Each structure stands twice: as C-alpha cells, then as structure tokens.
Amino acid sequence: MPNKPRVFYGWYIVGVMIIAMMLTGVGFGGAIGPWLGGFIYDKLGSYSVAFIISLIAIGLAGVSFWIAAPRNARKLREKRLGPA
C-alpha cells in the first residue's frame, strides 16, 4: 500500500504525504466516530442518523478518490514498472 501513491504520483515525498494525510484522517475518524455515534444515540435514541452520516462520509470519500485519481494511471504504471 505505501508504494501505490509513489507509483501513481511520481515523487517519493508526495507518496509519503498522501499516506500521512490518509492515516491522519483514519485516526481522527477512529477517535471521533464512536463518540459521535454514541452522542447521536443519546440525543435521538436511534443510530439511524449516525448511519446516514457514515454513508454520506463514505460517499464523499469515494468522490474524493475519484477526483484525485490520475486519469492516465495505466500509462504511468507501465512507464515506471514496465508492461504487466
């Protein structure tokens, strides 16, 4: 996994920064998510809103990856690693 951003984006430091941002987001989500879910349950008496917020966050993450993905990833991969 840590090698993937470097292969797609080229420079090693860019790959390191991408991995660092991803892991920071995972850390914040893991720390805040359960607390927020419990808070929503305490206030509303149901987990439905928490699940809807989770689905929206997953959708936004998917759109973000779609937008950030290099459009010529196959060409970049072949150029750096050779044909598969």
Summary of the structure (lengths in Angstrom):
residues: 84
radius of gyration: 17.7
end to end distance: 18.2
largest distance: 55.7
contacts: 178
relative contact order: 0.11
helix: 83%
strand: 0%
